[in-house]
């Protein structure tokens, strides 16, 4: 076996691994980065970015549908073939471009599965890479539903690569992936079903707003099957039949499993380096160091951190790890993190939940707003627009917020800025916003 020595070896070329590698190389370290699939990682190739391209088409379709008879003669229709070709323009050059950027920076690249040989050595094929420091940034992979006929279940990667949209699709799971893809597929013309094993989908979001979103999606034609456990999937001619308890049965063209994601660690041989992990990921401390080895770090979706599995959080953790790799000794501190479900309408959340606020009535007050009839939402004929703002009773500072509207993604980002600056809604009375705009509505939420 060939042996090589580096100051730093990074496993994974997604958002987190790339950030650490470039920061370390710029500081003068000798760096190698390893990728087993495609250079660039999940977010840009088969996650957030390509998904948002598809979301854009669904938004155009649904906006034109809402305005039909109000100046728009007919609703837009989606050409799936053209849409996927457009999506591909955002991803097709990424692997080659990312690889070239590593080479230009002087970062050595190795392609193939990586595994630990010992706590200081990574093996890739016949190469042994000895490193003073190692960063594990392999992300997460789709979980597999353990059920008879599971080979018929495809995943989110497959949906984002569909060359032809089938007439009917079933999504298994009640998380944001199912909801977003279902919204896209329905807008593009498919008959869509969502199956979830309990009655609480999108459990990290405000339950009142989730219920309102589900009701709205039902009105658009999406079918929900809650409290349904899948038992078997079989091939019936050209169709797939999915069966569940209590005589549940559906026939469909395509089944997408979206029952969560799991840390991508199976191939790493973590036991050879005595690295501890759980089903939530590699165990790390507040410095994102692994439990037994301070020279080995883990960040992003592969690590069991307090941060949500979101790209901005991954970037933040990576920047933090890069500092510590270069000699800093800081502890990770997470700010309030906004999260968005890109359905139609969109659902967003930041900070503490309404349940937590209700449990501490002396500390928090909740302001509920039904903004459906406000100008911002009436002009585009939105069916529903709701907001909940949670404030500290003593200071008036915002401690949480939840939105359900087509502008929920913008609104939650405004709130994130206010929370970071410890400002109140009352502080905005002296701010002049462009009018009319969603931002100018903020002053009326006080």
N, C-alpha and C positions, 0 to 999 in steps of 0.2 A: 504493500500500500504506500502511496505517496503521502508525505507528511508536510504540512504547511503551518506557519505560525502567524497569528494576527493579534492586534491589540483588542479587536472587537469582532465577534461574529454575530450577525443578525439573521434570525430564521423567520422568513416571511417578508414579502415585498409590497404589502398593502400600505395603508395610510400610516400606521404606527411604525412598521419596520423601516419604511423609506425615510421617515422623519429622523429617526435615530441614526441611521446610516449616514445621511448627509451631514447632520450636525457633527457627528464624531469625525468624519473625514475632513470637514472644514477646519476642525480643531487640530488636525495633524495626526490623527490616529490611523493606523493601518487597518482597514475595514474590509470584511467580506460579507456578502449578503447571499442568502440561499432562497430559492423559490422552487416549489414542486409542481406548480400548476401553470399559471400565466402571470407574467410580470405585471404588477399593478394592483393585484388583490381584489377583494370582493366589491368594495364600494363603487369603484369606477368601472368595473367590468361586468358585474352581475348583481348589483345591489342598488344603492340609492340613486346613482346618476342615471343609469339606463331606465330605471323605474320612473324617474321624474319626467323623462321624455315621453313615456307612455301616458303619464298623468296629464301632461299638457294637452294631448289630443282629447282625452276624456273631458277635461275642463272646457275645451272649445265646443265639444259636442253638447255638453250639458248647459253651457251658457246660451248657446243658440236655441236650445230646446225651451229654456225658460223665457226667452224673448220672442218666441214664435207668436205672431199676432200682435206684437208690440214693437213693430218696426222690422222684424226679421220674418221673411216669408216662409222659410223652411229650415228645419234643423240640419246642422252639418252631419255628414256621415263619415265614418272612419274607414279608410282603406288600410287594413291590417298589414298588407304587403308593403305599402308605401311607408307606413309608420315604422315598421321594423327596419326597413332600409335606412330611414332617417336616424333611428336609434343607433344603428350600426356605425354611422359616421362618428359617433361619440366614443366608441369603444375599439374600433378596428385597429387604430394606430397606437393604442396605449401600450401594449406589451413591448413592441419594438422601440417606441419612444422612451419608455421607462428604462429599458435595458441599455439603450444608448446613453441616457443621462448618467447612469451608474458608471459606465465605462469612461465617459468624458471626465467624470469627477475623480476617477482613479480608484473607485470602489470595485473590488474583485467580485465577480458573479459566478455562482455555481447553480446548476439546474438539476433538480432531483429531490427525492425525499431525504430529509435530514433526521438523524437519530443521535442520541447521546452515546458515546463510547465510554466516557467517564465524565466527572464533573467539569473538566476543563477541555474536553475534546468532543467535537462533532464529526460524525461520519456521513459523507455523501458519496454514494457508490464506493469507489476504491480509494477515495481521498479522506485523510484524517486532518481535521482543522483544529489545531491547538489555539486556545484564545485566553487572554487574561480576563476578558469579560464577555458574557454572552447575553443576548437579548432574545427572548422567545416572543414572537409576534405573529403567530400562525392563524389568528382569528378563530372563526367558528364555522361549522358546517351544518346543513339542515339535519334535523333529527329524523329518524325513521320510525314510523308507526309499526309496532310489532303486532301484526295481524295476518291471518291467512290470506295469501294473495297480495302481500305487500309489494311484490315486484311490479305490480301494475300501477303503483303510486309514483308519480313524478314529483319534482320539487320546484322551488322558486327559480333555480337556474334554468330548468327546462321551460318554464313559462316565459321567461325573458328571451328565450331562443326560438319560440314558436314561429315557424314560417307561415303556418296557416292557422287561423283561429277556428276551433271546432264549434259546432252548433251548440253544444252544451258542456259545461265544466262544473265539477264539484270541487270545492276547496274544503279540506279538512283542517280545522283549527279555528280558534276565535281570536287570534292576535292581529296585529296591524298588517302583516303580510297578506293574510286571507282577505281582510277588509279592503285593502288597497287594490289588490289584483282583481277582486270581485267587482269593484267599482269600475275598473278599467275594462274588464271583459264585458260587463253589462252594457257599458257605453258603446263598445265596439260591435254589439249585436248578439252576443251569446246568451243562452239561457244559463243562469248562474244559481248555484246552491252553495250555502255555507253550512257545514256540519260541525257542531261543537259538543264536547262531552258533558258540559254543564250549562247553566243558564247565565253565566257571567263572562261574556266576552270582553276583550280590551280592559282587563281587570285593573290596569294601572291608571285608568282614566276615570273621570267623574261618572258615576253610574247613571245619574239622571241624564247627562248628555249622551252617554252611550245608548241608553234606551231611546232617546230622541233620534239619534243617528240610525239605529236599527229600524225604527218606524219609518223614517224617510227612505231608507234603502229598500224596504219592503214595498213602499208605494211606487218606487221606480221599477219594481219587478224582480228584485233579488229574493230568493227563497232561503229562509233560515230554518235550521233544524237543531234546536237546543236539547240538552239532556239526552243526547244520542250517542251511544257507544257503538263503534264499528266492530263487527265480528268477522266479516269475510268479504273478499272481492274476487269476482270471477269474470271470465270472458264469456259473453253471450253474443255470438255472431260478430257483428261489427261494433257492438257496444260493450261497455264494462258495467257489470252489476255490482253495486255496493250494498251490503246487507248489515243490519244492526239488530240490537236487542228489540224485543217487543214487535217483531215482524216488520221492522223498518226495511225498506228496499227502494232503490233508485237505479235507473239506467242512465248512463252518460257516455260521452265520447272521451273525456279526459278527467283524470283525478289528480289534483295537486295537493300534496301533503305540506301543510304549514303549521306543524304542531310544535314549533320551537326550533332553536338551534343549540348545538352542543359545542363545547370547546374542541378545537382541532388539535388533539394531542395523541391520538391512537398510535401514530407512527413514530413518535419521538423517543420511545424507550426511556421515559422519564425515570423509571426505577433504577436504571444504571447510574444515574446521577443523584439518586436518592432525593428526587424532587416530589414534594407532596402535592396532590391535587384532589379535587372532588368533582362532582358532576357539574358544578358551577364554574370550574376552571382551576388553574394553577394557583395554589395558595401563596399570597405575597403579603408583605408587611406594608406599613405606611410609606415606605420608600420604594415600594414595588419590587423589592428583592424577594427571591424565593426563600422558603422557610429555613432551609439548611445551608444555603450558599449565598452570601452577600454579593458575590461577583456575577450571579445569574439573576437577570431581571425578566419579568413578564409583564406585558402591557396590552391593552386592547381587549378584544372579545375573548381571547384565550385565557385571560387572568380573572380570578375571582376577586375583583375590586369592588369598591362601593359605587363606582361610576356605571351609568347605564350603558348598554351596548349600542352607542350612537357614535357616528363618525366624528363629531366635534369633541366628544369625550375621549375617543381614541387618540385624536390629535393632541389633546391636552396632556394625556398620560405619556405619550411618546416624547413630547417636548420636555416633560418633567424627567423622564428616564434619561434622556440625552444629557441633561444637566448633571445628574448624579453619576452617570458613566464618566463624565469629564471632571469629576472631583467634588461636586457639590454634595451636601448632606441634608437635603430638605425632605420634609414629609408632605405627601400629597394632600391637598385640601381642595375639595370639590365645591364650586359655586352652585347656585340654583341652576338647574339644567332644563331648558325647554324641550318638549317632545311633541311631535305632530304626527297625526294619522292623515295621510293625503287621500282621503276619500272625498266625496262631494255630498254635503258640506264637509269641511275639514274639522278635525277635532284636535285641540291642543291643551297642554297642561304645563304648569311650572310650580315649583314650591310645594307647600303642604296641601294635603287633600281637604276637601270639605268635611269628611268624616273626622279628621284630626281637629279641625277648627271647631266642629260641633262638640267634640269631647272636652274642649277647653274654652267654654263660652266667656269666661272672665278675661281671657287673654286675647281672643280673636273675635272679630266681627265679620260676617259674610254679607256681601252686597250682591244681590241677584238682579240681573238686568235682562229683560226680554227686548232685544233691539231689532226684532224682525221688521217692525214698522218704521224704523229710522230710515232716513233718506239714503244712506250708504247702501242699504240692503234692498230697499224698495226699487231703486233705479235699475237693478239687474234682476228683479223679481225673485229674490232668494226665498225659499220656502220657510227657512228658519235661521235665526241668528240669536244666540244666547251667550251670556257672559256671567261669570261668578268671580268676584274679586275678594280676596281674604286679606284683611288688614290687622295690624297690631293695634289693639284698642288704645294703648298709651301713646304711641308715637305716630300712628297713622301710616306707618311704612307697610308696603305690600309684602306679604309673606307667601302668597300663592295666588294663582289665577287659572281660570279654565274657560275656554272658548269653544263654541260650536258655530261655525259659519264658513263661508267661502274665503273669508279674510283671516281666519283663525291663526294661520302661520305668521302673518305680519303682526297681528295684535300681540301674540305671545312674545315676539322678539322685542316689541316696545316695552312690555312689562319686564323682560329680562334686563333691559338697560336701566329701568327705574329701580329694580331690586339691587342691581350691582352698585348703583349710586346712592342707595338708601334714601331715595326720594319718595314722596307721596303723590297721590293723584292731585291733591290740592296744590302742590308745587308747580303743576303744569298750567295753572291758571295764567301765569305770566309768560308762557311759551306760545308763540304764534306758529301754528301749523298751516300748511297749505290746505285750502278749503275749496270744495268738499273732498275729504279723504278719510280713510279709516282712522288715521292718526288724529285728525281733528275731533273725532268722537271721544277720544280719551278723556277730555276735560268734562264731558257729560256723564262719565261713569263714576264720578266722585260722589 
